[in-house]
Amino acid sequence: MSPSFDVVVVGAGPAGSTTARILARKGYKTAIIERRSKIGVPIHCGELLPTIPELLDIFPRSKRLQHLGNVPKEFITNKTSRTQLISPQGHAVEFKFGTNIIDRTKYDQYLAHQASDAGCEIFLQSTVLDRSETNGLKIKSKIGPNQLDARIVVGADGPSSLISKTLGNSYSSPEHDLSPSINFIMKDVECDEAVVQMYFGKDIAPGGYSWIIPKGDSMANVGFGIRRCISTPGTSLLTYLKHFISKNKIAAPQLKRAKVVSRVGAIIPVAGPVPTTSSENAVLVGDAAGHVMASNGGGIPTALSGGSIAGHVIAAHLERQTPLSTYDRIWKYEFEKELNTALSVLRIADSVMLSDSLTDVCMRFAGKQFLEPLIRCRLPAPVDFVSKTFVRAFNMIVN
Ligand SMILES: Cc1cc2nc3c(=O)[nH]c(=O)nc-3n(C[C@H](O)[C@H](O)[C@H](O)COP(=O)(O)OP(=O)(O)OC[C@H]3O[C@@H](n4cnc5c(N)ncnc54)[C@H](O)[C@@H]3O)c2cc1C
């Protein structure tokens, strides 16, 4: 007979470890199955987590972010206070935005340790290959079990989630819905360490943006995400990033002495939440559920929130048969609106970013009052925007 658990979580990222911690603390027999040999390695992230006030501003109904977003100091490598959005011609729009830049590897390991300290078993180097309708899991592993049974399975297995597929989800157009991304960790970067920089343009990052995120101590995450539906066929991701690093007139001077310490490529799902995020015996959290802000690729806050909601709903289900669909109701209340707004922003950007000159004009015209709300997953008040834009356009013409 295969070992049996109340809950098996597939994936030890922030979403899965958060769910597992809550259930293990409540005394449920919980396991995490993780294909990597070391949690959080390699790291697929720009490591940016907005501060708690910013998180509550972006997701005002997700009060749990007050404690979930409280990252212990030892995992914070830098704090930034401003964000710059830089147009193809180099015009910068800057506004205040507080972030913690975190050591994602250590942070992911810390979250997983919290789950294991609470009694959760973690099986590393174990890849889930299949899930049956009755939650029999087939696993490829040399060191752990090759089969497990669970009352509830949690799909926390990231953007290419197998568990999501077993619930019937699929990407209708991967070229639109997925953003292939590369991140270099670089040293000897000469940038303002209080500022996060986001660069837009068809030649810079078609369908996405490039970033310089200062980690502190002259280190930075330098990366980008694109979308293949917009990029030039045959141009490799590395070509875009190397061109950005060596040729962009704002970025290149900051990176002229910089050296690559490590590099990773990964996928960011940017299609919004998947249609089915729970069934009678399974729940999806984090990237597996499509819980990512499509316009900026940020998914840590919603991975933590969704993971927490799932943990509490699954516990209520095991205790008193609360339906797992309660999970859908709560996450939709807490952050569906913001994720949908972010998706609308991406769609608008797609139509504008087909041309660099149009992107440039739009970014200059829109300015801080239009662009800042977009980064915060809000649409600017239209009347306010139209009237102020009119005045600005008028002033630009007469001056
Ligand atoms: C280049 C890049 C930069 C990013 N920068 C930021 C940022 O600065 N800020 C931000 O908020 N978000 C960022 N994101 C997004 C963020 O990293 C994700 O949203 C977040 O990691 C989601 O957490 P998760 O727990 O859902 O999934 P993940 O962190 O992806 O964890 C999923 C885990 O599941 C495991 N797994 C997958 N399949 C299986 C299987 N079949 N069996 C067993 N284990 C499996 C994986 O090994 C992995 O450990 C970035 C993403 C990328 C790719």
Ligand as a Chemical Component Dictionary entry (heavy atoms), coordinates in Angstrom:
data_LIG
# 
_chem_comp.id                   LIG 
_chem_comp.type                 NON-POLYMER 
_chem_comp.pdbx_formal_charge   0 
_chem_comp.three_letter_code    LIG 
# 
loop_
_chem_comp_atom.comp_id 
_chem_comp_atom.atom_id 
_chem_comp_atom.alt_atom_id 
_chem_comp_atom.type_symbol 
_chem_comp_atom.charge 
_chem_comp_atom.model_Cartn_x 
_chem_comp_atom.model_Cartn_y 
_chem_comp_atom.model_Cartn_z 
_chem_comp_atom.pdbx_ordinal 
LIG C1  C1  C 0 12.628 35.699 -14.074 1  
LIG C2  C2  C 0 11.507 35.896 -13.069 2  
LIG C3  C3  C 0 11.510 37.016 -12.249 3  
LIG C4  C4  C 0 10.465 37.202 -11.304 4  
LIG N1  N1  N 0 10.530 38.269 -10.471 5  
LIG C5  C5  C 0 9.562  38.435 -9.529  6  
LIG C6  C6  C 0 9.649  39.491 -8.592  7  
LIG O1  O1  O 0 10.621 40.262 -8.572  8  
LIG N2  N2  N 0 8.635  39.640 -7.685  9  
LIG C7  C7  C 0 7.550  38.796 -7.671  10 
LIG O2  O2  O 0 6.631  38.976 -6.844  11 
LIG N3  N3  N 0 7.467  37.758 -8.537  12 
LIG C8  C8  C 0 8.450  37.542 -9.444  13 
LIG N4  N4  N 0 8.383  36.476 -10.292 14 
LIG C9  C9  C 0 7.260  35.537 -10.149 15 
LIG C10 C10 C 0 7.463  34.665 -8.912  16 
LIG O3  O3  O 0 8.764  34.116 -8.924  17 
LIG C11 C11 C 0 6.404  33.557 -8.871  18 
LIG O4  O4  O 0 5.138  34.155 -9.031  19 
LIG C12 C12 C 0 6.456  32.799 -7.555  20 
LIG O5  O5  O 0 7.653  32.076 -7.446  21 
LIG C13 C13 C 0 5.280  31.837 -7.479  22 
LIG O6  O6  O 0 5.422  30.973 -6.389  23 
LIG P1  P1  P 0 4.853  29.489 -6.448  24 
LIG O7  O7  O 0 5.066  28.901 -5.109  25 
LIG O8  O8  O 0 3.493  29.502 -7.027  26 
LIG O9  O9  O 0 5.722  28.737 -7.567  27 
LIG P2  P2  P 0 7.273  28.477 -7.682  28 
LIG O10 O10 O 0 8.046  29.404 -6.854  29 
LIG O11 O11 O 0 7.546  28.422 -9.151  30 
LIG O12 O12 O 0 7.456  27.019 -7.079  31 
LIG C14 C14 C 0 6.963  25.879 -7.757  32 
LIG C15 C15 C 0 7.774  24.679 -7.285  33 
LIG O13 O13 O 0 7.174  23.495 -7.798  34 
LIG C16 C16 C 0 8.203  22.598 -8.183  35 
LIG N5  N5  N 0 7.618  21.669 -9.171  36 
LIG C17 C17 C 0 7.131  21.985 -10.389 37 
LIG N6  N6  N 0 6.620  20.882 -10.982 38 
LIG C18 C18 C 0 6.797  19.856 -10.113 39 
LIG C19 C19 C 0 6.463  18.458 -10.154 40 
LIG N7  N7  N 0 5.832  17.919 -11.212 41 
LIG N8  N8  N 0 6.803  17.690 -9.097  42 
LIG C20 C20 C 0 7.428  18.234 -8.024  43 
LIG N9  N9  N 0 7.764  19.535 -7.916  44 
LIG C21 C21 C 0 7.431  20.345 -8.954  45 
LIG C22 C22 C 0 9.288  23.513 -8.728  46 
LIG O14 O14 O 0 10.562 22.873 -8.708  47 
LIG C23 C23 C 0 9.210  24.707 -7.784  48 
LIG O15 O15 O 0 10.079 24.584 -6.703  49 
LIG C24 C24 C 0 9.395  36.261 -11.233 50 
LIG C25 C25 C 0 9.406  35.132 -12.071 51 
LIG C26 C26 C 0 10.443 34.948 -12.967 52 
LIG C27 C27 C 0 10.432 33.708 -13.842 53 
# 
loop_
_chem_comp_bond.comp_id 
_chem_comp_bond.atom_id_1 
_chem_comp_bond.atom_id_2 
_chem_comp_bond.value_order 
_chem_comp_bond.pdbx_ordinal 
LIG C1  C2  SING 1  
LIG C2  C3  SING 2  
LIG C2  C26 DOUB 3  
LIG C3  C4  DOUB 4  
LIG C4  N1  SING 5  
LIG C4  C24 SING 6  
LIG N1  C5  DOUB 7  
LIG C5  C6  SING 8  
LIG C5  C8  SING 9  
LIG C6  O1  DOUB 10 
LIG C6  N2  SING 11 
LIG N2  C7  SING 12 
LIG C7  O2  DOUB 13 
LIG C7  N3  SING 14 
LIG N3  C8  DOUB 15 
LIG C8  N4  SING 16 
LIG N4  C9  SING 17 
LIG N4  C24 SING 18 
LIG C9  C10 SING 19 
LIG C10 O3  SING 20 
LIG C10 C11 SING 21 
LIG C11 O4  SING 22 
LIG C11 C12 SING 23 
LIG C12 O5  SING 24 
LIG C12 C13 SING 25 
LIG C13 O6  SING 26 
LIG O6  P1  SING 27 
LIG P1  O7  DOUB 28 
LIG P1  O8  SING 29 
LIG P1  O9  SING 30 
LIG O9  P2  SING 31 
LIG P2  O10 DOUB 32 
LIG P2  O11 SING 33 
LIG P2  O12 SING 34 
LIG O12 C14 SING 35 
LIG C14 C15 SING 36 
LIG C15 O13 SING 37 
LIG C15 C23 SING 38 
LIG O13 C16 SING 39 
LIG C16 N5  SING 40 
LIG C16 C22 SING 41 
LIG N5  C17 SING 42 
LIG N5  C21 SING 43 
LIG C17 N6  DOUB 44 
LIG N6  C18 SING 45 
LIG C18 C19 SING 46 
LIG C18 C21 DOUB 47 
LIG C19 N7  SING 48 
LIG C19 N8  DOUB 49 
LIG N8  C20 SING 50 
LIG C20 N9  DOUB 51 
LIG N9  C21 SING 52 
LIG C22 O14 SING 53 
LIG C22 C23 SING 54 
LIG C23 O15 SING 55 
LIG C24 C25 DOUB 56 
LIG C25 C26 SING 57 
LIG C26 C27 SING 58 
# 
